[in-house]
Amino acid sequence: MVLKLSENIELTDDLIFRILDHFRRFKTDYAKSVGRDIEMNKRIVCEILKKLYKEGYLEKRPSGMLKRKEAKLKKRVTTEPHHTYYQLSEKGKKYLEALSEKLKNK
Protein backbone atom coordinates (compact mmCIF):
# COMPACT_ATOMS: atom_id res chain seq x y z
CA MET A 1 0.00 0.00 0.00
CA VAL A 2 1.32 3.46 -0.89
CA LEU A 3 -0.62 6.57 0.10
CA LYS A 4 0.37 10.13 -0.85
CA LEU A 5 0.66 12.84 1.80
CA SER A 6 0.61 16.60 1.31
CA GLU A 7 4.38 16.91 1.83
CA ASN A 8 5.14 14.55 -1.09
CA ILE A 9 6.03 11.80 1.34
CA GLU A 10 4.88 8.36 0.34
CA LEU A 11 3.33 6.29 3.08
CA THR A 12 5.08 3.04 2.20
CA ASP A 13 4.70 -0.37 3.81
CA ASP A 14 8.02 0.14 5.59
CA LEU A 15 6.95 3.47 7.11
CA ILE A 16 3.54 2.09 8.09
CA PHE A 17 5.28 -0.88 9.72
CA ARG A 18 7.59 1.40 11.72
CA ILE A 19 4.66 3.46 13.00
CA LEU A 20 2.36 0.55 13.82
CA ASP A 21 5.27 -1.31 15.45
CA HIS A 22 5.86 1.76 17.65
CA PHE A 23 2.30 1.41 18.93
CA ARG A 24 2.74 -2.33 19.43
CA ARG A 25 5.80 -1.67 21.60
CA PHE A 26 4.57 1.40 23.51
CA LYS A 27 0.77 0.85 23.42
CA THR A 28 -0.54 4.44 23.55
CA ASP A 29 1.26 7.50 22.22
CA TYR A 30 0.97 10.85 20.44
CA ALA A 31 2.52 12.37 17.31
CA LYS A 32 5.54 14.14 18.81
CA SER A 33 6.70 11.04 20.65
CA VAL A 34 6.21 8.81 17.59
CA GLY A 35 8.16 11.34 15.52
CA ARG A 36 11.09 11.21 17.93
CA ASP A 37 11.12 7.40 17.76
CA ILE A 38 11.03 7.14 13.96
CA GLU A 39 13.03 10.36 13.42
CA MET A 40 10.41 12.26 11.47
CA ASN A 41 8.86 15.73 11.73
CA LYS A 42 5.95 15.95 14.20
CA ARG A 43 3.65 17.70 11.72
CA ILE A 44 4.16 14.97 9.11
CA VAL A 45 3.70 12.22 11.71
CA CYS A 46 0.48 13.90 12.89
CA GLU A 47 -0.85 13.80 9.32
CA ILE A 48 0.17 10.14 8.97
CA LEU A 49 -1.53 9.21 12.25
CA LYS A 50 -4.74 10.91 11.14
CA LYS A 51 -4.63 9.00 7.85
CA LEU A 52 -4.02 5.67 9.64
CA TYR A 53 -6.87 6.52 12.01
CA LYS A 54 -9.23 7.17 9.09
CA GLU A 55 -8.17 3.84 7.53
CA GLY A 56 -9.00 2.09 10.82
CA TYR A 57 -5.48 0.96 11.77
CA LEU A 58 -5.39 3.22 14.83
CA GLU A 59 -8.03 4.27 17.30
CA LYS A 60 -8.10 7.32 19.53
CA ARG A 61 -7.61 6.67 23.20
CA PRO A 62 -10.56 7.80 25.33
CA SER A 63 -9.89 10.96 27.32
CA GLY A 64 -9.13 10.86 31.02
CA MET A 65 -6.13 10.13 33.17
CA LEU A 66 -3.35 8.26 31.41
CA LYS A 67 -1.31 5.76 33.40
CA ARG A 68 2.28 4.81 32.62
CA LYS A 69 1.28 1.19 32.04
CA GLU A 70 -0.95 2.43 29.17
CA ALA A 71 1.73 4.68 27.65
CA LYS A 72 5.14 3.22 28.38
CA LEU A 73 7.09 6.34 27.38
CA LYS A 74 5.36 8.58 29.96
CA LYS A 75 7.67 9.70 32.78
CA ARG A 76 5.00 10.24 35.42
CA VAL A 77 2.86 7.50 36.89
CA THR A 78 -0.34 9.29 35.83
CA THR A 79 -0.95 12.39 33.76
CA GLU A 80 -3.80 14.33 32.22
CA PRO A 81 -3.45 13.98 28.44
CA HIS A 82 -2.90 17.20 26.50
CA HIS A 83 -2.47 15.58 23.11
CA THR A 84 -4.45 13.25 20.88
CA TYR A 85 -3.31 9.80 21.92
CA TYR A 86 -3.64 6.85 19.56
CA GLN A 87 -3.41 3.10 20.03
CA LEU A 88 -3.49 0.10 17.70
CA SER A 89 -6.91 -1.14 16.66
CA GLU A 90 -7.60 -4.81 15.99
CA LYS A 91 -7.40 -4.09 12.26
CA GLY A 92 -4.02 -2.41 12.87
CA LYS A 93 -2.71 -5.42 14.81
CA LYS A 94 -3.69 -7.78 12.00
CA TYR A 95 -2.20 -5.51 9.35
CA LEU A 96 1.02 -5.21 11.38
CA GLU A 97 1.33 -9.01 11.46
CA ALA A 98 0.75 -9.20 7.69
CA LEU A 99 3.29 -6.43 7.04
CA SER A 100 5.82 -8.13 9.29
CA GLU A 101 5.56 -11.33 7.24
CA LYS A 102 5.65 -9.42 3.96
CA LEU A 103 8.75 -7.41 4.90
CA LYS A 104 10.48 -10.46 6.37
CA ASN A 105 10.07 -12.34 3.08
CA LYS A 106 11.51 -9.50 0.96
N, C-alpha and C positions, 0 to 999 in steps of 0.2 A: 504494500500500500504506500503510495506517495501522495501527500496532500501539499498544496501550495499555501504559503503564508504570505502576509503583506510585505514582509521584509525580504522577499525572494529567497527564503530559506525553505528547502524541501523537508517535509516531515517524513523521513525515510524509516524503514523498519528498524534500522540500527538506533536511530534517535528515539523512536517510540519505545524500543526495548529498554534503553537507558533510563528513560523517564518512568516507565511502569515498574522497572526493577527497583528504582529508588523507593517507590511507594511500597513495594513488597518488603524491602529491608526496613524502612522506617515508619511504615503504617500510615500515618497522617502527617501532611506537611503543606507548606504554602510556597508560592512561586519563588520568592527570594532564596529560600533555603534550597530548593531544587536546583535553581540556577547556580548556586555556589558548588553544589555537588557535581553537576555535569559541566561546569565551567561555561555557562552561557548567560547572556544578558537577561536580567529579571523581566523586562518588558516583553521580550520574545518568548520566554518561558511562560509568562502569564497568558499570552495569546495561545500557545500550544496547549496549556492546561484547559483553557476554555474550549478549544476544539475537541480535545479528548473527552471532556465532560459532555459536550453535545453529541459525540459519537457513542457515549455510554460506557466508555472504558474507565472513567473516574466518576465518583459521586462526591457531592459536597458533604462535609461533616456537619452534623447539626450543631447549632450554636450552643453555647454554655461553657462551663469550665472545662479546660483541657488538661488532662493528666499526663505526666511524663510517660507512663506505660502506653498511652495512645499515640504519642508523638515522641519517638525516641530521641530526637535531636534537641528537645526542649531542655533548658538548663534548670528551670524551677520545677518543683514537684507538681504544682498546679498553676495555671495561668488563665486569664480571661483572653480569649482569642481576639486579635485586632486585624486579622487577615482572613481571606477566604481559604479555608483548609480543605484539602481534597484527600480522598482515600480511594484505593482500588475497589472497583465494583466486581461483581461475579464475572461479568462479561470481560472486564479487564484482566482478571486472574487467568481466565481461560485463554485469552489472546496472548498474554505473556508466556504461558506454557507453549503455545503453538509457535510463537516467535523464537523462543529459546531453542526449540527443536530445529526450526528452519535455519537459524543462524549457526547452530552447531554443525549442521550438515553442509554448510557452504564450503 
